[in-house]
Amino acid sequence: MRLAGKVAIITGAAVGLKGELMNFGGGAAWRFVEQGAQVVLTDIDDERGELTAAQICEAGGDALYLHHDVSDENDWARVVDAALARFGRLDVLVNNAGGGGGGSEITSDSSIQAFKHWMDVNCTGTFLGIRAAIDSMKEAGGGSIINVSSIYGMVGGPAPPSYLASKGAIRNLTKGTAVQLAPYGIRVNSIHPGFAFTARTRENFSKKEEAAVRLARVPMGRFATVDEVVYGMIYLASDESSWVTGTELVIDGGLTAA
């Protein structure tokens, strides 16, 4: 019970139905509850989010689902207020919601709208989450904020410019806020997953040729599972990482080391 007594908000956590392939947020919700946490799941996919929370509760966990646009500061205030009303405190925030689009190359007609949208979701959403959690975590005597970036927040690669820029921004936002919030016992770290086989990536990673191109870059020669990334979140959320802040946890099968 590594997270016993802790309350966590996990964004982008709707895709977590038992018996189906999950994304990081849904997988984290289940594993956090198994480790003793009470969880608030947020997303814009309300149907699956409600079902995921219901399944967790039916299995004996304590979970609440809320609709949440992470790029909307008013939504953040509502989510944190609801978490406090239900559970009385906030110990962990996992800024997991995100994505990227608009093509993988910059051209003369690249969409500025797509770039701005994903910067808002990935980077602004992370900033708003940190800002919204600070006061509650100070009252709780500290906390852990986990920002989900990417290997493409560490290195360049064939990804949409909005994804590269926003995930890199998350990395340095993490470091700056970690230094500022350390005196309050609030730790801020980033997770940088490599190629993982999730509900979101399944369609592309199931294609033989596309999978081969990616796996050729991974020294360990396979995709990560959802759990292999989620276990990193559990470590950073737990008191086991009580002297870890402002750093990156890279979970990539050795890709960025090669």
C-alpha positions in Angstrom: 0.0 0.0 0.0 2.6 2.5 -1.2 0.0 5.3 -1.6 -2.1 4.6 1.4 -4.0 7.8 2.6 -3.1 9.8 -0.5 -5.6 11.6 -2.7 -4.6 11.9 -6.4 -6.0 13.8 -9.4 -5.1 12.1 -12.7 -5.9 13.9 -15.9 -6.5 12.1 -19.2 -7.7 9.1 -17.3 -10.9 8.0 -19.1 -9.5 5.0 -21.0 -9.2 2.5 -18.2 -11.9 -0.2 -18.7 -11.0 -3.6 -17.3 -10.4 -6.2 -20.0 -9.4 -3.5 -22.5 -6.1 -2.0 -23.5 -5.7 1.2 -21.4 -3.8 4.5 -21.8 -1.4 5.8 -19.1 -4.1 7.7 -17.1 -6.6 4.9 -16.9 -3.9 2.4 -16.0 -2.6 4.8 -13.3 -6.0 5.2 -11.8 -6.3 1.4 -11.2 -2.7 1.0 -9.9 -3.0 4.0 -7.6 -6.2 2.6 -6.0 -4.5 -0.8 -5.7 -1.8 1.0 -3.7 -4.3 2.6 -1.3 -5.0 6.0 -3.0 -8.3 7.7 -3.6 -8.4 9.1 -7.1 -10.1 11.8 -9.1 -10.1 10.8 -12.8 -10.6 13.7 -15.3 -11.0 13.7 -19.1 -13.2 14.9 -21.9 -14.3 11.4 -22.8 -17.2 11.3 -20.3 -18.7 8.0 -21.2 -15.6 6.0 -20.7 -14.5 8.1 -17.8 -17.7 7.4 -15.9 -17.5 3.7 -16.7 -13.9 3.5 -15.6 -14.6 5.2 -12.3 -17.7 3.0 -11.8 -15.6 -0.1 -12.3 -13.0 1.0 -9.9 -15.6 1.6 -7.2 -17.3 -1.7 -7.9 -13.9 -3.3 -7.3 -13.7 -1.7 -3.9 -11.7 1.4 -4.8 -12.7 5.0 -4.2 -12.8 7.0 -7.4 -14.6 10.1 -8.8 -14.8 11.1 -12.5 -15.1 14.7 -13.7 -15.3 16.2 -17.1 -12.2 18.4 -17.5 -10.7 20.6 -20.2 -7.2 21.0 -18.9 -6.6 24.1 -21.0 -9.4 25.9 -19.1 -8.4 27.6 -15.8 -12.0 27.6 -14.6 -12.3 23.9 -15.1 -9.1 23.4 -13.0 -10.6 25.4 -10.1 -13.8 23.2 -10.3 -11.9 20.0 -10.4 -9.7 20.8 -7.4 -12.7 22.1 -5.4 -14.6 18.9 -6.2 -11.6 16.7 -5.1 -11.4 18.6 -1.8 -15.1 18.4 -1.2 -15.1 14.6 -1.8 -11.8 13.6 -0.2 -10.7 16.5 2.0 -7.1 16.9 0.7 -4.9 16.7 -2.3 -1.5 14.9 -2.2 -0.7 14.0 -5.8 -1.4 15.5 -9.2 -0.6 13.6 -12.4 -0.7 16.0 -15.4 -1.2 13.2 -17.9 -3.7 14.7 -20.4 -2.1 15.6 -23.7 -1.5 14.8 -27.4 -0.2 16.4 -30.6 -1.3 17.0 -34.1 -0.9 19.0 -37.3 1.6 16.9 -39.1 5.1 15.8 -38.3 7.0 18.3 -40.5 7.0 22.1 -40.5 6.0 23.4 -43.9 5.0 26.8 -45.2 1.4 26.0 -44.6 1.6 24.2 -41.3 -1.4 24.8 -39.1 -0.9 27.5 -36.5 -4.3 26.5 -35.0 -3.2 22.9 -34.4 0.1 24.2 -32.9 -1.7 26.6 -30.5 -4.3 24.0 -29.6 -1.8 21.3 -28.5 0.5 23.9 -26.8 -2.6 24.9 -24.8 -3.5 21.3 -23.9 0.0 20.0 -23.1 1.9 23.0 -21.8 -0.7 25.5 -20.6 -2.7 22.6 -19.1 0.3 21.5 -17.1 1.0 25.0 -15.9 -2.7 25.5 -14.9 -2.6 22.1 -13.0 0.5 23.0 -11.1 -1.0 26.4 -10.2 -4.3 24.9 -9.1 -2.8 22.3 -6.9 -0.3 24.5 -5.0 -2.5 25.9 -2.2 -4.1 22.5 -1.3 -0.7 20.8 -1.2 0.7 23.5 1.0 -2.2 22.9 3.4 -1.5 19.1 3.3 2.1 19.7 4.2 3.5 18.8 0.8 2.7 16.8 -2.3 3.9 15.3 -5.5 3.2 16.7 -9.0 4.0 14.4 -11.9 4.1 15.9 -15.3 4.0 13.5 -18.2 6.3 14.6 -21.0 7.9 12.3 -23.6 11.2 11.3 -24.9 10.5 14.1 -27.4 10.8 16.4 -24.5 14.4 15.3 -24.3 15.4 14.8 -27.9 14.1 15.7 -31.4 12.3 13.3 -33.6 9.6 12.7 -36.2 6.7 14.1 -34.2 4.4 17.1 -34.7 6.1 20.4 -33.9 3.3 21.1 -31.3 4.2 17.9 -29.6 8.0 18.5 -29.6 7.7 22.1 -28.4 5.1 21.4 -25.7 6.8 18.3 -24.3 10.1 20.1 -24.1 8.4 23.0 -22.4 7.0 20.7 -19.8 10.5 19.5 -18.9 11.8 22.9 -18.1 8.5 24.0 -16.4 8.9 21.0 -14.2 12.5 22.1 -13.2 11.6 25.7 -12.5 8.5 24.9 -10.4 10.4 22.2 -8.5 12.9 24.7 -7.3 10.2 27.3 -6.4 8.0 24.8 -4.5 10.6 22.7 -2.7 10.5 24.9 0.5 6.8 23.8 0.8 7.5 20.1 0.5 6.0 20.0 -2.9 8.0 17.8 -5.3 7.7 18.3 -9.1 9.1 15.7 -11.5 8.6 14.7 -15.2 8.1 11.3 -16.8 9.4 10.8 -20.3 7.9 7.6 -21.9 9.3 6.2 -25.1 7.3 4.1 -27.5 4.5 2.3 -25.4 1.8 0.1 -26.6 -1.4 1.8 -25.4 -5.0 2.3 -26.5 -3.9 5.5 -28.2 -0.9 4.0 -30.1 -2.3 0.5 -30.8 -3.6 1.3 -34.4 -0.2 2.6 -35.6 2.0 0.3 -33.6 0.2 -2.8 -34.8 1.3 -2.1 -38.3 4.3 -4.3 -39.0 6.3 -1.8 -41.0 5.6 1.1 -38.7 6.4 -0.9 -35.6 9.7 -2.1 -37.1 10.9 1.4 -37.8 10.3 2.4 -34.1 11.6 -0.8 -32.6 14.8 -0.5 -34.6 15.6 2.6 -32.4 14.9 0.8 -29.1 17.9 -1.2 -27.7 15.5 -3.4 -25.7 13.7 -4.3 -28.9 10.1 -4.0 -27.8 7.4 -1.5 -26.8 6.7 -0.6 -23.2 3.5 -1.7 -21.5 1.2 0.8 -19.8 2.1 -0.6 -16.4 5.9 -0.1 -17.0 5.2 3.6 -17.3 2.6 3.7 -14.5 5.0 2.1 -12.0 7.2 5.1 -12.5 4.3 7.3 -11.6 3.7 5.3 -8.4 7.3 5.7 -7.4 7.2 9.5 -7.8 3.8 9.7 -6.1 5.0 7.7 -3.1 7.1 8.7 -0.1 9.8 6.5 -1.5 10.8 9.4 -3.7 10.7 12.0 -0.9 14.1 13.5 -1.9 13.5 13.4 -5.6 12.4 16.7 -7.3 13.1 18.6 -10.5 14.3 15.6 -12.4 13.3 13.4 -15.3 12.3 9.8 -15.1 13.0 8.4 -18.6 11.2 5.1 -19.4 12.2 4.4 -23.0 13.9 1.0 -23.3 17.2 2.7 -23.8 16.2 4.8 -26.9 17.7 8.1 -25.7 20.9 6.4 -24.6 21.6 4.9 -27.9 
